[in-house]
Amino acid sequence: MSPLPSFKTHPDPISTEMIVASQIERLCCREGRGFIYVGPASAVEAY
């Protein structure tokens, strides 16, 4: 499992459950990082 980077705007995303442990692989390279973001997403435009 790769270590998480430091997030300036969210110092502890694991304790707030925005990032959780996961063995899911990325489609592009078939590798996993050990974590996955499960929080909300936002965008400038709505589709």
mmCIF file of the N, C-alpha and C atoms, coordinates in Angstrom:
data_MODEL
# 
_entry.id   MODEL 
# 
loop_
_atom_site.group_PDB 
_atom_site.id 
_atom_site.type_symbol 
_atom_site.label_atom_id 
_atom_site.label_alt_id 
_atom_site.label_comp_id 
_atom_site.label_asym_id 
_atom_site.label_entity_id 
_atom_site.label_seq_id 
_atom_site.pdbx_PDB_ins_code 
_atom_site.Cartn_x 
_atom_site.Cartn_y 
_atom_site.Cartn_z 
_atom_site.occupancy 
_atom_site.B_iso_or_equiv 
_atom_site.pdbx_formal_charge 
_atom_site.auth_seq_id 
_atom_site.auth_comp_id 
_atom_site.auth_asym_id 
_atom_site.auth_atom_id 
_atom_site.pdbx_PDB_model_num 
ATOM 1   N N  . MET A 1 1  ? 0.855   -1.167 0.000   1.00 0.00 ? 1  MET A N  1 
ATOM 2   C CA . MET A 1 1  ? 0.000   0.000  0.000   1.00 0.00 ? 1  MET A CA 1 
ATOM 3   C C  . MET A 1 1  ? 0.906   1.235  0.000   1.00 0.00 ? 1  MET A C  1 
ATOM 4   N N  . SER A 1 2  ? 0.663   2.141  -0.904  1.00 0.00 ? 2  SER A N  1 
ATOM 5   C CA . SER A 1 2  ? 1.424   3.378  -0.984  1.00 0.00 ? 2  SER A CA 1 
ATOM 6   C C  . SER A 1 2  ? 0.978   4.345  0.109   1.00 0.00 ? 2  SER A C  1 
ATOM 7   N N  . PRO A 1 3  ? 1.901   5.131  0.647   1.00 0.00 ? 3  PRO A N  1 
ATOM 8   C CA . PRO A 1 3  ? 1.487   6.126  1.639   1.00 0.00 ? 3  PRO A CA 1 
ATOM 9   C C  . PRO A 1 3  ? 0.682   7.243  0.990   1.00 0.00 ? 3  PRO A C  1 
ATOM 10  N N  . LEU A 1 4  ? -0.230  7.818  1.751   1.00 0.00 ? 4  LEU A N  1 
ATOM 11  C CA . LEU A 1 4  ? -1.021  8.933  1.237   1.00 0.00 ? 4  LEU A CA 1 
ATOM 12  C C  . LEU A 1 4  ? -0.187  10.202 1.204   1.00 0.00 ? 4  LEU A C  1 
ATOM 13  N N  . PRO A 1 5  ? -0.414  11.053 0.227   1.00 0.00 ? 5  PRO A N  1 
ATOM 14  C CA . PRO A 1 5  ? 0.252   12.356 0.244   1.00 0.00 ? 5  PRO A CA 1 
ATOM 15  C C  . PRO A 1 5  ? -0.379  13.245 1.318   1.00 0.00 ? 5  PRO A C  1 
ATOM 16  N N  . SER A 1 6  ? 0.228   14.345 1.587   1.00 0.00 ? 6  SER A N  1 
ATOM 17  C CA . SER A 1 6  ? -0.303  15.323 2.535   1.00 0.00 ? 6  SER A CA 1 
ATOM 18  C C  . SER A 1 6  ? -1.290  16.223 1.797   1.00 0.00 ? 6  SER A C  1 
ATOM 19  N N  . PHE A 1 7  ? -2.470  16.433 2.383   1.00 0.00 ? 7  PHE A N  1 
ATOM 20  C CA . PHE A 1 7  ? -3.490  17.290 1.788   1.00 0.00 ? 7  PHE A CA 1 
ATOM 21  C C  . PHE A 1 7  ? -3.623  18.557 2.626   1.00 0.00 ? 7  PHE A C  1 
ATOM 22  N N  . LYS A 1 8  ? -3.273  19.700 2.069   1.00 0.00 ? 8  LYS A N  1 
ATOM 23  C CA . LYS A 1 8  ? -3.299  20.964 2.800   1.00 0.00 ? 8  LYS A CA 1 
ATOM 24  C C  . LYS A 1 8  ? -4.709  21.321 3.278   1.00 0.00 ? 8  LYS A C  1 
ATOM 25  N N  . THR A 1 9  ? -5.715  21.079 2.444   1.00 0.00 ? 9  THR A N  1 
ATOM 26  C CA . THR A 1 9  ? -7.086  21.459 2.788   1.00 0.00 ? 9  THR A CA 1 
ATOM 27  C C  . THR A 1 9  ? -7.843  20.387 3.570   1.00 0.00 ? 9  THR A C  1 
ATOM 28  N N  . HIS A 1 10 ? -7.258  19.196 3.690   1.00 0.00 ? 10 HIS A N  1 
ATOM 29  C CA . HIS A 1 10 ? -7.922  18.111 4.423   1.00 0.00 ? 10 HIS A CA 1 
ATOM 30  C C  . HIS A 1 10 ? -6.844  17.248 5.076   1.00 0.00 ? 10 HIS A C  1 
ATOM 31  N N  . PRO A 1 11 ? -6.391  17.632 6.275   1.00 0.00 ? 11 PRO A N  1 
ATOM 32  C CA . PRO A 1 11 ? -5.247  16.974 6.893   1.00 0.00 ? 11 PRO A CA 1 
ATOM 33  C C  . PRO A 1 11 ? -5.443  15.507 7.300   1.00 0.00 ? 11 PRO A C  1 
ATOM 34  N N  . ASP A 1 12 ? -6.672  15.036 7.487   1.00 0.00 ? 12 ASP A N  1 
ATOM 35  C CA . ASP A 1 12 ? -6.879  13.642 7.896   1.00 0.00 ? 12 ASP A CA 1 
ATOM 36  C C  . ASP A 1 12 ? -8.098  13.034 7.201   1.00 0.00 ? 12 ASP A C  1 
ATOM 37  N N  . PRO A 1 13 ? -8.010  12.757 5.892   1.00 0.00 ? 13 PRO A N  1 
ATOM 38  C CA . PRO A 1 13 ? -9.162  12.249 5.149   1.00 0.00 ? 13 PRO A CA 1 
ATOM 39  C C  . PRO A 1 13 ? -9.583  10.831 5.538   1.00 0.00 ? 13 PRO A C  1 
ATOM 40  N N  . ILE A 1 14 ? -8.705  10.063 6.141   1.00 0.00 ? 14 ILE A N  1 
ATOM 41  C CA . ILE A 1 14 ? -9.082  8.706  6.561   1.00 0.00 ? 14 ILE A CA 1 
ATOM 42  C C  . ILE A 1 14 ? -10.020 8.759  7.765   1.00 0.00 ? 14 ILE A C  1 
ATOM 43  N N  . SER A 1 15 ? -9.756  9.640  8.719   1.00 0.00 ? 15 SER A N  1 
ATOM 44  C CA . SER A 1 15 ? -10.627 9.712  9.903   1.00 0.00 ? 15 SER A CA 1 
ATOM 45  C C  . SER A 1 15 ? -12.024 10.225 9.559   1.00 0.00 ? 15 SER A C  1 
ATOM 46  N N  . THR A 1 16 ? -12.150 11.037 8.504   1.00 0.00 ? 16 THR A N  1 
ATOM 47  C CA . THR A 1 16 ? -13.471 11.517 8.089   1.00 0.00 ? 16 THR A CA 1 
ATOM 48  C C  . THR A 1 16 ? -14.100 10.603 7.040   1.00 0.00 ? 16 THR A C  1 
ATOM 49  N N  . GLU A 1 17 ? -13.402 9.517  6.707   1.00 0.00 ? 17 GLU A N  1 
ATOM 50  C CA . GLU A 1 17 ? -13.869 8.497  5.760   1.00 0.00 ? 17 GLU A CA 1 
ATOM 51  C C  . GLU A 1 17 ? -14.097 9.030  4.346   1.00 0.00 ? 17 GLU A C  1 
ATOM 52  N N  . MET A 1 18 ? -13.332 10.047 3.952   1.00 0.00 ? 18 MET A N  1 
ATOM 53  C CA . MET A 1 18 ? -13.356 10.519 2.565   1.00 0.00 ? 18 MET A CA 1 
ATOM 54  C C  . MET A 1 18 ? -12.452 9.646  1.705   1.00 0.00 ? 18 MET A C  1 
ATOM 55  N N  . ILE A 1 19 ? -11.467 9.019  2.334   1.00 0.00 ? 19 ILE A N  1 
ATOM 56  C CA . ILE A 1 19 ? -10.580 8.065  1.682   1.00 0.00 ? 19 ILE A CA 1 
ATOM 57  C C  . ILE A 1 19 ? -10.619 6.795  2.512   1.00 0.00 ? 19 ILE A C  1 
ATOM 58  N N  . VAL A 1 20 ? -10.815 5.652  1.843   1.00 0.00 ? 20 VAL A N  1 
ATOM 59  C CA . VAL A 1 20 ? -10.880 4.368  2.550   1.00 0.00 ? 20 VAL A CA 1 
ATOM 60  C C  . VAL A 1 20 ? -9.917  3.376  1.911   1.00 0.00 ? 20 VAL A C  1 
ATOM 61  N N  . ALA A 1 21 ? -9.510  2.384  2.679   1.00 0.00 ? 21 ALA A N  1 
ATOM 62  C CA . ALA A 1 21 ? -8.639  1.331  2.165   1.00 0.00 ? 21 ALA A CA 1 
ATOM 63  C C  . ALA A 1 21 ? -9.377  0.550  1.076   1.00 0.00 ? 21 ALA A C  1 
ATOM 64  N N  . SER A 1 22 ? -8.667  0.213  0.001   1.00 0.00 ? 22 SER A N  1 
ATOM 65  C CA . SER A 1 22 ? -9.288  -0.495 -1.117  1.00 0.00 ? 22 SER A CA 1 
ATOM 66  C C  . SER A 1 22 ? -8.222  -1.202 -1.939  1.00 0.00 ? 22 SER A C  1 
ATOM 67  N N  . GLN A 1 23 ? -8.577  -2.322 -2.497  1.00 0.00 ? 23 GLN A N  1 
ATOM 68  C CA . GLN A 1 23 ? -7.675  -3.049 -3.394  1.00 0.00 ? 23 GLN A CA 1 
ATOM 69  C C  . GLN A 1 23 ? -8.084  -2.869 -4.856  1.00 0.00 ? 23 GLN A C  1 
ATOM 70  N N  . ILE A 1 24 ? -8.962  -1.917 -5.142  1.00 0.00 ? 24 ILE A N  1 
ATOM 71  C CA . ILE A 1 24 ? -9.415  -1.657 -6.506  1.00 0.00 ? 24 ILE A CA 1 
ATOM 72  C C  . ILE A 1 24 ? -8.246  -1.197 -7.364  1.00 0.00 ? 24 ILE A C  1 
ATOM 73  N N  . GLU A 1 25 ? -8.155  -1.744 -8.586  1.00 0.00 ? 25 GLU A N  1 
ATOM 74  C CA . GLU A 1 25 ? -7.092  -1.369 -9.515  1.00 0.00 ? 25 GLU A CA 1 
ATOM 75  C C  . GLU A 1 25 ? -7.571  -0.279 -10.460 1.00 0.00 ? 25 GLU A C  1 
ATOM 76  N N  . ARG A 1 26 ? -6.672  0.624  -10.837 1.00 0.00 ? 26 ARG A N  1 
ATOM 77  C CA . ARG A 1 26 ? -6.988  1.641  -11.841 1.00 0.00 ? 26 ARG A CA 1 
ATOM 78  C C  . ARG A 1 26 ? -7.113  0.974  -13.198 1.00 0.00 ? 26 ARG A C  1 
ATOM 79  N N  . LEU A 1 27 ? -8.067  1.432  -14.001 1.00 0.00 ? 27 LEU A N  1 
ATOM 80  C CA . LEU A 1 27 ? -8.278  0.850  -15.323 1.00 0.00 ? 27 LEU A CA 1 
ATOM 81  C C  . LEU A 1 27 ? -7.113  1.110  -16.272 1.00 0.00 ? 27 LEU A C  1 
ATOM 82  N N  . CYS A 1 28 ? -6.453  2.249  -16.127 1.00 0.00 ? 28 CYS A N  1 
ATOM 83  C CA . CYS A 1 28 ? -5.398  2.635  -17.068 1.00 0.00 ? 28 CYS A CA 1 
ATOM 84  C C  . CYS A 1 28 ? -4.145  1.773  -16.954 1.00 0.00 ? 28 CYS A C  1 
ATOM 85  N N  . CYS A 1 29 ? -3.787  1.347  -15.742 1.00 0.00 ? 29 CYS A N  1 
ATOM 86  C CA . CYS A 1 29 ? -2.518  0.633  -15.576 1.00 0.00 ? 29 CYS A CA 1 
ATOM 87  C C  . CYS A 1 29 ? -2.650  -0.675 -14.793 1.00 0.00 ? 29 CYS A C  1 
ATOM 88  N N  . ARG A 1 30 ? -3.854  -0.992 -14.375 1.00 0.00 ? 30 ARG A N  1 
ATOM 89  C CA . ARG A 1 30 ? -4.122  -2.223 -13.630 1.00 0.00 ? 30 ARG A CA 1 
ATOM 90  C C  . ARG A 1 30 ? -3.353  -2.303 -12.314 1.00 0.00 ? 30 ARG A C  1 
ATOM 91  N N  . GLU A 1 31 ? -3.042  -1.142 -11.713 1.00 0.00 ? 31 GLU A N  1 
ATOM 92  C CA . GLU A 1 31 ? -2.367  -1.083 -10.423 1.00 0.00 ? 31 GLU A CA 1 
ATOM 93  C C  . GLU A 1 31 ? -3.282  -0.437 -9.391  1.00 0.00 ? 31 GLU A C  1 
ATOM 94  N N  . GLY A 1 32 ? -3.107  -0.824 -8.148  1.00 0.00 ? 32 GLY A N  1 
ATOM 95  C CA . GLY A 1 32 ? -3.868  -0.226 -7.068  1.00 0.00 ? 32 GLY A CA 1 
ATOM 96  C C  . GLY A 1 32 ? -2.960  0.595  -6.177  1.00 0.00 ? 32 GLY A C  1 
ATOM 97  N N  . ARG A 1 33 ? -3.509  1.585  -5.506  1.00 0.00 ? 33 ARG A N  1 
ATOM 98  C CA . ARG A 1 33 ? -2.737  2.409  -4.578  1.00 0.00 ? 33 ARG A CA 1 
ATOM 99  C C  . ARG A 1 33 ? -3.020  2.019  -3.132  1.00 0.00 ? 33 ARG A C  1 
ATOM 100 N N  . GLY A 1 34 ? -4.072  1.236  -2.901  1.00 0.00 ? 34 GLY A N  1 
ATOM 101 C CA . GLY A 1 34 ? -4.415  0.836  -1.547  1.00 0.00 ? 34 GLY A CA 1 
ATOM 102 C C  . GLY A 1 34 ? -5.486  1.691  -0.901  1.00 0.00 ? 34 GLY A C  1 
ATOM 103 N N  . PHE A 1 35 ? -5.858  2.789  -1.582  1.00 0.00 ? 35 PHE A N  1 
ATOM 104 C CA . PHE A 1 35 ? -6.887  3.688  -1.076  1.00 0.00 ? 35 PHE A CA 1 
ATOM 105 C C  . PHE A 1 35 ? -7.771  4.129  -2.231  1.00 0.00 ? 35 PHE A C  1 
ATOM 106 N N  . ILE A 1 36 ? -8.984  4.578  -1.891  1.00 0.00 ? 36 ILE A N  1 
ATOM 107 C CA . ILE A 1 36 ? -9.879  5.135  -2.900  1.00 0.00 ? 36 ILE A CA 1 
ATOM 108 C C  . ILE A 1 36 ? -10.680 6.276  -2.264  1.00 0.00 ? 36 ILE A C  1 
ATOM 109 N N  . TYR A 1 37 ? -10.911 7.336  -3.040  1.00 0.00 ? 37 TYR A N  1 
ATOM 110 C CA . TYR A 1 37 ? -11.694 8.483  -2.588  1.00 0.00 ? 37 TYR A CA 1 
ATOM 111 C C  . TYR A 1 37 ? -13.168 8.141  -2.728  1.00 0.00 ? 37 TYR A C  1 
ATOM 112 N N  . VAL A 1 38 ? -13.934 8.343  -1.665  1.00 0.00 ? 38 VAL A N  1 
ATOM 113 C CA . VAL A 1 38 ? -15.366 8.033  -1.704  1.00 0.00 ? 38 VAL A CA 1 
ATOM 114 C C  . VAL A 1 38 ? -16.225 9.241  -1.337  1.00 0.00 ? 38 VAL A C  1 
ATOM 115 N N  . GLY A 1 39 ? -15.607 10.415 -1.244  1.00 0.00 ? 39 GLY A N  1 
ATOM 116 C CA . GLY A 1 39 ? -16.335 11.623 -0.886  1.00 0.00 ? 39 GLY A CA 1 
ATOM 117 C C  . GLY A 1 39 ? -17.084 12.207 -2.067  1.00 0.00 ? 39 GLY A C  1 
ATOM 118 N N  . PRO A 1 40 ? -17.724 13.346 -1.864  1.00 0.00 ? 40 PRO A N  1 
ATOM 119 C CA . PRO A 1 40 ? -18.490 13.990 -2.928  1.00 0.00 ? 40 PRO A CA 1 
ATOM 120 C C  . PRO A 1 40 ? -17.569 14.574 -3.993  1.00 0.00 ? 40 PRO A C  1 
ATOM 121 N N  . ALA A 1 41 ? -18.122 14.788 -5.156  1.00 0.00 ? 41 ALA A N  1 
ATOM 122 C CA . ALA A 1 41 ? -17.393 15.421 -6.268  1.00 0.00 ? 41 ALA A CA 1 
ATOM 123 C C  . ALA A 1 41 ? -18.114 16.700 -6.641  1.00 0.00 ? 41 ALA A C  1 
ATOM 124 N N  . SER A 1 42 ? -17.365 17.659 -7.145  1.00 0.00 ? 42 SER A N  1 
ATOM 125 C CA . SER A 1 42 ? -17.990 18.903 -7.603  1.00 0.00 ? 42 SER A CA 1 
ATOM 126 C C  . SER A 1 42 ? -17.377 19.317 -8.923  1.00 0.00 ? 42 SER A C  1 
ATOM 127 N N  . ALA A 1 43 ? -18.102 20.137 -9.644  1.00 0.00 ? 43 ALA A N  1 
ATOM 128 C CA . ALA A 1 43 ? -17.628 20.627 -10.948 1.00 0.00 ? 43 ALA A CA 1 
ATOM 129 C C  . ALA A 1 43 ? -18.173 22.029 -11.178 1.00 0.00 ? 43 ALA A C  1 
ATOM 130 N N  . VAL A 1 44 ? -17.518 22.764 -12.055 1.00 0.00 ? 44 VAL A N  1 
ATOM 131 C CA . VAL A 1 44 ? -17.959 24.113 -12.384 1.00 0.00 ? 44 VAL A CA 1 
ATOM 132 C C  . VAL A 1 44 ? -19.254 24.050 -13.173 1.00 0.00 ? 44 VAL A C  1 
ATOM 133 N N  . GLU A 1 45 ? -19.336 23.100 -14.104 1.00 0.00 ? 45 GLU A N  1 
ATOM 134 C CA . GLU A 1 45 ? -20.532 22.971 -14.947 1.00 0.00 ? 45 GLU A CA 1 
ATOM 135 C C  . GLU A 1 45 ? -21.295 21.691 -14.619 1.00 0.00 ? 45 GLU A C  1 
ATOM 136 N N  . ALA A 1 46 ? -22.594 21.751 -14.723 1.00 0.00 ? 46 ALA A N  1 
ATOM 137 C CA . ALA A 1 46 ? -23.428 20.568 -14.555 1.00 0.00 ? 46 ALA A CA 1 
ATOM 138 C C  . ALA A 1 46 ? -23.702 19.972 -15.929 1.00 0.00 ? 46 ALA A C  1 
ATOM 139 N N  . TYR A 1 47 ? -23.702 18.656 -15.995 1.00 0.00 ? 47 TYR A N  1 
ATOM 140 C CA . TYR A 1 47 ? -23.961 17.981 -17.281 1.00 0.00 ? 47 TYR A CA 1 
ATOM 141 C C  . TYR A 1 47 ? -25.315 17.360 -17.302 1.00 0.00 ? 47 TYR A C  1 
# 
